[in-house]
Amino acid sequence: MIAILGPTATGKTRLAANLAALIDGEIISADSRQVYRGMDIGTGKDKADYLVKGMQIPHHLIDIVDPGYEYNLFEFQKNFVQALNKVITGNKIPVFCGGSGLYIDAVLRRYKLTDVATNDKLRKKLEKLSDKELIALLKQYGQLHNITDTTDRERTIRAIEIAEQQNKPDNPVDGFPDLHSINFGIRFERSVIRKRITQRLKERLKNGMVEEVKALLDMGLSPDQLTFYGLEYKYVTLFITGELTYDEMFNKLNTAIHQFAKRQMTWFRRMEKKGVAIEWIDGELSLEDKLSLILKRVGYQ
């Protein structure tokens, strides 16, 4: 498998699609929000990037659940295995592409996860703790799988329940393969990525991102549900509901995306420290030079 990763606004999808076109590959997405139907502009699906010289590049794990559903890491691992088996069965090369560090790490390091049942005995003990005590207990289990686990008492209790079970001996998700993946990261200087993020945000707003969020609200999703998805959906919802002016929304969202990109890079560096090899490519290189570099490395040239 070839993995193309990196922070937001680095051109991962376009590179992955062009690579897949050259090596007879199919893309498996590693994006925690692009799984949702109807959430296109805000999640940066950029579906036009999958069209290479008139050919639609097959892609998986995009538009697989309805908005409002809380998709999780355990489901992603199962769906990834299903997609991978489909790609391999079709004698295609899997190209794993995305920026959700947790999802990428869960595949490359084969996280051991289970579908955890409700533990009534544990819940009775947890109900006696304050919100601060619950959050402190959850953090003792290590890296949080979802930052929203600390925003709501019920979610925090559920996260502790899952963490408690996952700390016990367990087997990897059924059928999880022993992957050999060559991983490439796209990296720009921080000042450059900031400019790219701001420019892309302007383009998304111009291309109908506010209208997309309004449509989701009209479908029956609540403002709280959209806020759950963070970033674009959180701040645009606050604008639509009148809690922020347009300029406040833009500035706060722009800052939040910059911070998100920084956290993505921190996650990737942590992956490297834990043994995941990532070969970084200068984002300023032309598409052709990036492709040539990757093809040489994986033995296609």
C-alpha positions as CSV (number, residue, x, y, z in Angstrom):
1,M,0.0,0.0,0.0
2,I,1.1,3.6,-0.6
3,A,0.0,6.2,1.9
4,I,-0.3,9.9,1.1
5,L,-0.7,12.0,4.2
6,G,-0.2,15.5,5.5
7,P,-2.0,18.5,7.1
8,T,-5.0,20.2,5.5
9,A,-4.6,22.2,2.3
10,T,-1.5,20.4,1.0
11,G,-3.0,18.9,-2.1
12,K,-3.0,15.2,-1.0
13,T,-6.1,14.2,-2.9
14,R,-4.9,15.5,-6.2
15,L,-1.5,13.8,-5.8
16,A,-3.1,10.5,-4.7
17,A,-5.5,10.5,-7.6
18,N,-2.8,11.2,-10.2
19,L,-0.7,8.5,-8.6
20,A,-3.5,6.0,-8.7
21,A,-4.1,6.7,-12.4
22,L,-0.4,5.9,-13.1
23,I,-0.2,2.6,-11.1
24,D,-3.7,1.3,-11.7
25,G,-4.7,2.0,-8.1
26,E,-7.8,2.9,-6.1
27,I,-8.0,5.4,-3.2
28,I,-9.0,4.5,0.3
29,S,-9.8,7.7,2.2
30,A,-8.6,8.4,5.7
31,D,-10.7,11.4,6.6
32,S,-13.0,11.3,9.6
33,R,-15.6,13.8,8.1
34,Q,-15.6,12.9,4.4
35,V,-17.5,9.7,5.3
36,Y,-20.6,11.9,5.6
37,R,-23.0,12.4,2.7
38,G,-23.9,16.0,1.9
39,M,-21.0,17.4,3.8
40,D,-18.8,18.2,0.8
41,I,-17.5,21.7,0.7
42,G,-16.8,22.0,4.5
43,T,-14.9,18.7,4.5
44,G,-12.9,19.5,1.4
45,K,-13.9,16.5,-0.6
46,D,-12.8,18.2,-3.8
47,K,-14.4,15.5,-5.9
48,A,-13.0,17.1,-9.1
49,D,-9.6,15.9,-8.0
50,Y,-10.6,12.3,-8.6
51,L,-11.1,13.0,-12.3
52,V,-7.7,12.5,-14.0
53,K,-7.5,13.0,-17.8
54,G,-11.1,12.2,-18.1
55,M,-10.9,9.1,-16.0
56,Q,-12.7,8.8,-12.6
57,I,-10.4,7.3,-10.1
58,P,-12.3,4.8,-7.8
59,H,-12.3,5.8,-4.2
60,H,-13.6,4.3,-1.0
61,L,-14.9,5.4,2.5
62,I,-16.3,8.7,1.2
63,D,-20.1,9.3,1.5
64,I,-20.8,6.2,3.4
65,V,-23.0,7.5,6.3
66,D,-25.6,10.2,6.8
67,P,-24.9,13.4,8.6
68,G,-26.0,13.3,12.2
69,Y,-24.5,9.9,12.7
70,E,-21.5,9.8,15.0
71,Y,-19.0,7.6,13.0
72,N,-16.2,6.2,15.1
73,L,-12.7,4.7,14.8
74,F,-13.9,1.1,15.4
75,E,-16.2,1.4,12.4
76,F,-13.5,3.0,10.3
77,Q,-11.1,0.1,11.0
78,K,-13.8,-2.4,9.9
79,N,-14.7,-0.4,6.8
80,F,-11.0,0.0,5.9
81,V,-10.4,-3.7,5.9
82,Q,-13.5,-4.2,3.7
83,A,-12.3,-1.6,1.3
84,L,-8.8,-2.9,1.2
85,N,-9.9,-6.4,0.5
86,K,-12.1,-5.1,-2.4
87,V,-9.2,-3.2,-3.9
88,I,-6.8,-6.2,-3.6
89,T,-9.4,-8.6,-5.0
90,G,-9.7,-6.4,-8.0
91,N,-5.9,-6.6,-8.5
92,K,-5.5,-2.9,-7.9
93,I,-2.9,-1.0,-5.8
94,P,-4.4,0.6,-2.6
95,V,-3.5,4.3,-2.2
96,F,-4.4,5.4,1.4
97,C,-5.0,9.1,1.5
98,G,-6.0,11.6,4.1
99,G,-5.2,13.9,7.0
100,S,-7.0,12.3,10.0
101,G,-3.9,11.3,12.0
102,L,-5.8,9.0,14.3
103,Y,-7.4,7.1,11.4
104,I,-4.1,6.8,9.6
105,D,-2.3,5.6,12.7
106,A,-5.1,3.1,13.6
107,V,-4.4,1.4,10.2
108,L,-0.6,1.7,10.0
109,R,-0.1,0.5,13.6
110,R,-3.1,-1.8,13.8
111,Y,-4.9,-0.4,16.8
112,K,-6.6,-3.1,18.9
113,L,-10.2,-2.0,19.1
114,T,-13.5,-3.8,20.0
115,D,-17.1,-3.0,19.8
116,V,-17.7,-2.4,23.5
117,A,-20.9,-3.2,25.2
118,T,-22.4,-1.1,28.0
119,N,-20.9,-1.9,31.4
120,D,-23.6,-1.1,34.0
121,K,-21.4,-1.9,37.0
122,L,-18.7,0.5,35.8
123,R,-21.2,3.2,35.0
124,K,-22.7,3.2,38.5
125,K,-19.2,3.9,39.9
126,L,-18.5,6.7,37.3
127,E,-21.8,8.4,37.9
128,K,-20.5,9.3,41.4
129,L,-17.6,11.3,39.9
130,S,-17.7,15.0,39.0
131,D,-17.1,16.1,35.4
132,K,-13.5,17.1,36.2
133,E,-12.8,13.8,37.8
134,L,-14.2,11.9,34.8
135,I,-12.0,13.8,32.4
136,A,-9.0,13.3,34.6
137,L,-9.7,9.5,34.7
138,L,-10.2,9.4,30.9
139,K,-6.8,11.1,30.3
140,Q,-5.1,8.4,32.4
141,Y,-5.8,5.9,29.7
142,G,-3.6,7.9,27.3
143,Q,-4.2,9.6,24.0
144,L,-7.8,10.5,23.5
145,H,-9.4,9.0,20.4
146,N,-11.8,11.9,20.0
147,I,-11.4,15.4,21.5
148,T,-15.2,15.6,21.8
149,D,-15.1,12.9,24.4
150,T,-14.6,15.6,27.1
151,T,-17.3,18.0,25.9
152,D,-20.3,16.1,27.3
153,R,-20.6,14.0,30.5
154,E,-22.3,11.1,28.8
155,R,-19.7,11.0,26.1
156,T,-16.9,11.0,28.7
157,I,-18.4,8.1,30.6
158,R,-18.8,6.1,27.3
159,A,-15.2,6.9,26.4
160,I,-13.9,5.6,29.8
161,E,-16.0,2.5,29.3
162,I,-14.4,1.9,25.9
163,A,-10.9,2.7,27.2
164,E,-11.3,0.3,30.1
165,Q,-12.2,-2.6,27.8
166,Q,-9.4,-1.7,25.3
167,N,-6.8,-1.8,28.0
168,K,-7.5,-5.5,28.4
169,P,-5.8,-8.2,26.2
170,D,-7.6,-8.3,22.9
171,N,-7.1,-9.3,19.2
172,P,-6.9,-6.8,16.3
173,V,-10.1,-6.3,14.3
174,D,-11.1,-9.5,12.5
175,G,-9.2,-9.9,9.2
176,F,-6.9,-6.9,9.7
177,P,-4.0,-7.5,7.4
178,D,-0.3,-7.3,8.1
179,L,0.3,-4.3,5.8
180,H,3.4,-3.2,4.1
181,S,2.9,0.5,3.5
182,I,5.3,3.0,2.1
183,N,4.2,6.4,3.5
184,F,4.7,9.8,2.0
185,G,3.9,13.1,3.7
186,I,3.4,16.4,2.0
187,R,4.9,19.3,3.8
188,F,5.0,23.1,3.3
189,E,6.7,25.8,5.4
190,R,4.3,27.1,8.1
191,S,3.9,30.5,6.5
192,V,3.0,28.9,3.2
193,I,0.5,26.5,4.6
194,R,-1.2,29.5,6.5
195,K,-1.6,31.3,3.2
196,R,-3.0,28.2,1.5
197,I,-5.5,27.6,4.3
198,T,-6.8,31.2,4.2
199,Q,-7.1,31.2,0.4
200,R,-8.9,27.8,0.4
201,L,-11.3,29.0,3.1
202,K,-12.2,32.1,0.9
203,E,-12.8,29.8,-2.0
204,R,-15.0,27.4,0.0
205,L,-17.2,30.3,1.3
206,K,-17.5,31.7,-2.2
207,N,-18.4,28.2,-3.6
208,G,-21.4,27.8,-1.2
209,M,-20.1,26.5,2.2
210,V,-22.7,28.6,4.1
211,E,-25.5,27.3,1.8
212,E,-24.3,23.8,2.5
213,V,-24.6,24.2,6.2
214,K,-28.0,25.9,5.8
215,A,-29.1,22.8,3.8
216,L,-28.0,20.5,6.5
217,L,-30.0,22.5,9.1
218,D,-33.0,22.4,6.8
219,M,-32.7,18.6,6.6
220,G,-33.4,18.5,10.4
221,L,-29.9,18.5,11.9
222,S,-29.7,20.6,15.0
223,P,-27.0,23.3,15.6
224,D,-25.5,21.1,18.3
225,Q,-25.2,18.1,15.9
226,L,-23.3,20.3,13.4
227,T,-21.1,21.8,16.0
228,F,-20.0,18.2,16.8
229,Y,-18.2,18.1,13.5
230,G,-16.1,21.1,14.4
231,L,-14.2,23.6,12.3
232,E,-16.3,24.7,9.3
233,Y,-19.6,23.3,10.5
234,K,-19.2,24.7,14.0
235,Y,-18.3,28.3,13.0
236,V,-20.6,28.6,10.0
237,T,-23.5,27.3,12.2
238,L,-22.7,30.0,14.8
239,F,-22.9,32.6,12.0
240,I,-26.2,31.2,10.7
241,T,-27.7,31.2,14.1
242,G,-26.6,34.8,14.7
243,E,-24.0,34.2,17.4
244,L,-21.2,35.4,15.2
245,T,-21.0,38.1,12.4
246,Y,-19.6,37.0,9.1
247,D,-16.2,38.6,9.8
248,E,-16.0,37.0,13.2
249,M,-16.9,33.7,11.7
250,F,-14.2,34.0,9.1
251,N,-11.5,35.1,11.4
252,K,-12.2,32.5,14.1
253,L,-12.6,29.7,11.6
254,N,-9.4,30.7,9.8
255,T,-7.5,30.6,13.1
256,A,-9.0,27.3,14.1
257,I,-8.0,25.7,10.8
258,H,-4.4,27.0,11.2
259,Q,-4.3,25.4,14.7
260,F,-5.8,22.2,13.4
261,A,-3.0,22.0,10.7
262,K,-0.4,22.4,13.5
263,R,-2.0,19.6,15.5
264,Q,-2.0,17.4,12.5
265,M,1.8,17.8,12.1
266,T,2.2,17.1,15.8
267,W,0.3,13.9,15.4
268,F,2.4,12.8,12.4
269,R,5.6,13.5,14.3
270,R,4.3,11.4,17.2
271,M,3.6,8.6,14.7
272,E,7.2,8.8,13.5
273,K,8.5,8.6,17.1
274,K,6.4,5.4,17.5
275,G,8.0,3.7,14.5
276,V,5.9,4.8,11.5
277,A,8.3,5.7,8.7
278,I,7.2,8.8,6.7
279,E,9.1,10.1,3.7
280,W,8.4,13.8,3.5
281,I,8.0,15.5,0.2
282,D,8.4,19.3,-0.4
283,G,5.0,20.6,-1.2
284,E,6.5,23.3,-3.5
285,L,7.6,20.6,-6.0
286,S,5.5,20.3,-9.1
287,L,2.9,17.5,-9.3
288,E,5.1,15.8,-11.9
289,D,8.2,15.9,-9.7
290,K,6.2,14.6,-6.7
291,L,4.9,11.7,-8.8
292,S,8.3,10.9,-10.2
293,L,9.8,10.9,-6.7
294,I,7.1,8.5,-5.4
295,L,7.3,6.2,-8.5
296,K,11.1,5.8,-8.1
297,R,10.8,5.1,-4.5
298,V,8.2,2.3,-4.9
299,G,9.9,0.8,-7.9
300,Y,7.7,1.9,-10.8
301,Q,10.5,3.7,-12.6
